[in-house]
Amino acid sequence: MKTNLYIVNEIAPLDINLKVTDAQLHFNELTYTHYPVTKEKTYMGCISEADIRCFETDKTLEAYQYALEGFFVRKENNWLDILEAFAQNNSNIMPVLDDNNKYLGFFELGEIMNLFNETPFLSEPGNILIVEKGVLDYSFSEIAQIIESNNAKVLGLFISNMENDVVQITVKINDSDINNIVQTFRRYSYNIVSKHQEDTFLTNLKERSEYLEKYLNI
């Protein structure tokens, strides 16, 4: 995916000598959490909307240079690196620099998220399975082997949660017999977090519970 096609350069960055009151107007017109600031075309960092509202309006941005946040990505970064930078900096724009640190523009979070929507993980039909196991016990290769041993294909997987030495892995599988896959995961001591109508284990468990309750009420 050529992320450089999504660089926004029609909107000029703020100059470090701009008055705070004028910078606030830019935030009023746009819905960005941050705005790039440059000095003689050199990227200095981003000013946040939360900060700009607290500054004295008659001063320039240079007086608040200490508040600039220096995050950015390179134009050759892949979309996952860019998405990670968005998450780490809690921003909906991401400045882009070339190898010589020249400011090129910025990415918008929504556009990068659209790239994720185009991946087979989201665009291809299939089943979402969430499994969990101890952080020292799980293996991506084992997860893939379990799925492929049931004549299915992995469309994508990632760690979606990690807490108290237990990890949850979200897996996208092509359309297949999800019941057999679920039962195989259980045999390998994985806990199934997601719910599946085809899961005969839970169905049988429910039937036995209802039978036991009926028996106890006799």
Solvent accessible surface area in square Angstrom, and as a share of the most:
residue,aa,sasa,rsa
1,M,118,0.53
2,K,145,0.61
3,T,5,0.03
4,N,78,0.40
5,L,134,0.67
6,Y,65,0.25
7,I,29,0.15
8,V,25,0.14
9,N,100,0.51
10,E,145,0.65
11,I,49,0.25
12,A,72,0.56
13,P,41,0.26
14,L,4,0.02
15,D,65,0.34
16,I,1,0.00
17,N,96,0.49
18,L,45,0.23
19,K,100,0.42
20,V,0,0.00
21,T,54,0.32
22,D,55,0.28
23,A,0,0.00
24,Q,27,0.12
25,L,97,0.48
26,H,62,0.28
27,F,5,0.02
28,N,94,0.48
29,E,133,0.60
30,L,55,0.28
31,T,126,0.73
32,Y,22,0.08
33,T,53,0.31
34,H,11,0.05
35,Y,2,0.01
36,P,1,0.01
37,V,0,0.00
38,T,10,0.06
39,K,81,0.34
40,E,152,0.68
41,K,181,0.77
42,T,75,0.44
43,Y,25,0.09
44,M,59,0.26
45,G,0,0.00
46,C,0,0.00
47,I,1,0.00
48,S,12,0.08
49,E,63,0.28
50,A,77,0.59
51,D,47,0.24
52,I,0,0.00
53,R,103,0.38
54,C,110,0.66
55,F,25,0.10
56,E,96,0.43
57,T,68,0.39
58,D,102,0.53
59,K,86,0.36
60,T,44,0.26
61,L,1,0.01
62,E,77,0.35
63,A,54,0.42
64,Y,22,0.08
65,Q,75,0.33
66,Y,172,0.65
67,A,18,0.14
68,L,27,0.13
69,E,61,0.27
70,G,53,0.51
71,F,22,0.09
72,F,77,0.32
73,V,8,0.05
74,R,65,0.24
75,K,90,0.38
76,E,107,0.48
77,N,40,0.21
78,N,84,0.43
79,W,37,0.13
80,L,108,0.54
81,D,63,0.33
82,I,0,0.00
83,L,38,0.19
84,E,93,0.42
85,A,14,0.11
86,F,5,0.02
87,A,83,0.65
88,Q,132,0.59
89,N,44,0.22
90,N,131,0.67
91,S,7,0.04
92,N,38,0.20
93,I,0,0.00
94,M,0,0.00
95,P,0,0.00
96,V,0,0.00
97,L,7,0.03
98,D,20,0.10
99,D,101,0.52
100,N,132,0.67
101,N,80,0.41
102,K,127,0.54
103,Y,28,0.11
104,L,48,0.24
105,G,1,0.01
106,F,1,0.01
107,F,0,0.00
108,E,50,0.22
109,L,58,0.29
110,G,47,0.45
111,E,61,0.27
112,I,0,0.00
113,M,76,0.34
114,N,69,0.35
115,L,4,0.02
116,F,52,0.21
117,N,77,0.39
118,E,105,0.47
119,T,15,0.09
120,P,75,0.47
121,F,24,0.10
122,L,83,0.41
123,S,68,0.44
124,E,83,0.37
125,P,94,0.59
126,G,29,0.28
127,N,37,0.19
128,I,76,0.38
129,L,0,0.00
130,I,45,0.23
131,V,0,0.00
132,E,36,0.16
133,K,32,0.14
134,G,21,0.20
135,V,46,0.27
136,L,168,0.84
137,D,89,0.46
138,Y,51,0.19
139,S,38,0.25
140,F,88,0.37
141,S,85,0.55
142,E,45,0.20
143,I,0,0.00
144,A,27,0.21
145,Q,90,0.40
146,I,1,0.00
147,I,0,0.00
148,E,90,0.41
149,S,68,0.44
150,N,35,0.18
151,N,143,0.73
152,A,1,0.01
153,K,127,0.54
154,V,41,0.23
155,L,51,0.25
156,G,18,0.17
157,L,53,0.26
158,F,91,0.38
159,I,64,0.32
160,S,53,0.34
161,N,65,0.33
162,M,112,0.50
163,E,105,0.47
164,N,133,0.68
165,D,107,0.56
166,V,57,0.33
167,V,0,0.00
168,Q,40,0.18
169,I,0,0.00
170,T,13,0.08
171,V,0,0.00
172,K,13,0.05
173,I,0,0.00
174,N,46,0.24
175,D,97,0.50
176,S,37,0.24
177,D,77,0.40
178,I,5,0.02
179,N,26,0.13
180,N,71,0.36
181,I,0,0.00
182,V,0,0.00
183,Q,34,0.15
184,T,11,0.06
185,F,0,0.00
186,R,60,0.22
187,R,175,0.64
188,Y,87,0.33
189,S,84,0.55
190,Y,6,0.02
191,N,81,0.42
192,I,19,0.10
193,V,50,0.29
194,S,21,0.14
195,K,162,0.69
196,H,29,0.13
197,Q,182,0.81
198,E,91,0.41
199,D,2,0.01
200,T,65,0.38
201,F,90,0.38
202,L,66,0.33
203,T,65,0.38
204,N,66,0.34
205,L,93,0.46
206,K,132,0.56
207,E,100,0.45
208,R,170,0.62
209,S,67,0.43
210,E,91,0.41
211,Y,158,0.60
212,L,100,0.50
213,E,107,0.48
214,K,145,0.61
215,Y,132,0.50
216,L,125,0.62
217,N,118,0.60
218,I,168,0.85
